[in-house]
Amino acid sequence: MSYKLNYFTFKGLGEPVRFMLAYGNTEFIDNRVEWEDWPNLKPSMPLGQMPVLEADGEVFHHCIPICRYLGNKFNLAGENSLENYKIDCVAETVNEFRGKIAMWYYYDKQVKDEKYEKLINEVIPFYLEKLEQKAKENGGLLAINKITWADVYAIAVLEYCNVLMGCDLIANYPNLKKVYEKVMAAEGVKKYLATRPEDKIPSF
Ligand SMILES: N[C@@H](CCC(=O)N[C@@H](CS)C(=O)NCC(=O)O)C(=O)O
């Protein structure tokens, strides 16, 4: 069975899918599309956006639903509706957090400078403290007391946010560090990281 992930040449919304496939020890074609090649490819994508995963004879799009699908396949989902709600809720929180950082990153320099203090001193700590608390309650995992696709998703998103902010955002969050270490310790993830290309973030 062949898997092909189509995304750009940076982490962004593609990295959670790459991490999920790696965590599941699944060989995949990591199709990193150059920004200048995108206009030709865009019309062939379900919503004219990426990530798009070709797998199991289907074409999957939207990052979180793809991760949820892979989570179900790789035994990284919950056992019941409540557990699955908790997993979804973490993923949504992390996605919202990423959205705030990504929005800031793509402003022009003047607006970025104006908004930086609030982002770094208020917005980012607000989300990280909530997530730190979750990780504390679950013994170093975010949603429930077993590793789920939300943990893998969160760490991949965090890696992207670290690039955008130019620092290790969870340096002072010991329980989030535990989540990070658990995800990074997976054999498939270690293998993926050993050959992961450097990011090339286009200037949109
Ligand atoms: N809801 C989608 C959003 C995907 C999305 O915004 N993709 C952006 C890159 S991060 C994209 O393809 N931009 C190029 C374009 O819209 O032409 C998801 O969660 O995957």
The ligand as an SDF file (V2000), in Angstrom:
LIG
                    3D

 20 19  0  0  0  0  0  0  0  0999 V2000
   -8.2630   23.4820    6.4110 N   0  0  0  0  0  0  0  0  0  0  0  0
   -7.0570   23.0960    5.7510 C   0  0  0  0  0  0  0  0  0  0  0  0
   -6.2460   24.3420    5.4410 C   0  0  0  0  0  0  0  0  0  0  0  0
   -5.1110   24.0390    4.4910 C   0  0  0  0  0  0  0  0  0  0  0  0
   -4.3260   25.2830    4.1400 C   0  0  0  0  0  0  0  0  0  0  0  0
   -4.6270   26.4090    4.5960 O   0  0  0  0  0  0  0  0  0  0  0  0
   -3.2840   25.0830    3.3680 N   0  0  0  0  0  0  0  0  0  0  0  0
   -2.4590   26.1840    2.9160 C   0  0  0  0  0  0  0  0  0  0  0  0
   -1.0140   25.9890    3.3700 C   0  0  0  0  0  0  0  0  0  0  0  0
   -0.8680   25.8780    5.1290 S   0  0  0  0  0  0  0  0  0  0  0  0
   -2.4380   26.1990    1.3950 C   0  0  0  0  0  0  0  0  0  0  0  0
   -2.5900   25.1790    0.7530 O   0  0  0  0  0  0  0  0  0  0  0  0
   -2.2000   27.3800    0.8270 N   0  0  0  0  0  0  0  0  0  0  0  0
   -2.0530   27.5460   -0.5990 C   0  0  0  0  0  0  0  0  0  0  0  0
   -3.2750   28.0550   -1.2780 C   0  0  0  0  0  0  0  0  0  0  0  0
   -4.3390   28.2290   -0.6260 O   0  0  0  0  0  0  0  0  0  0  0  0
   -3.1970   28.2920   -2.4820 O   0  0  0  0  0  0  0  0  0  0  0  0
   -6.2900   22.1150    6.6430 C   0  0  0  0  0  0  0  0  0  0  0  0
   -6.4750   22.1560    7.8530 O   0  0  0  0  0  0  0  0  0  0  0  0
   -5.5200   21.3080    6.1210 O   0  0  0  0  0  0  0  0  0  0  0  0
  1  2  1  0
  2  3  1  0
  2 18  1  0
  3  4  1  0
  4  5  1  0
  5  6  2  0
  5  7  1  0
  7  8  1  0
  8  9  1  0
  8 11  1  0
  9 10  1  0
 11 12  2  0
 11 13  1  0
 13 14  1  0
 14 15  1  0
 15 16  2  0
 15 17  1  0
 18 19  2  0
 18 20  1  0
M  END
$$$$
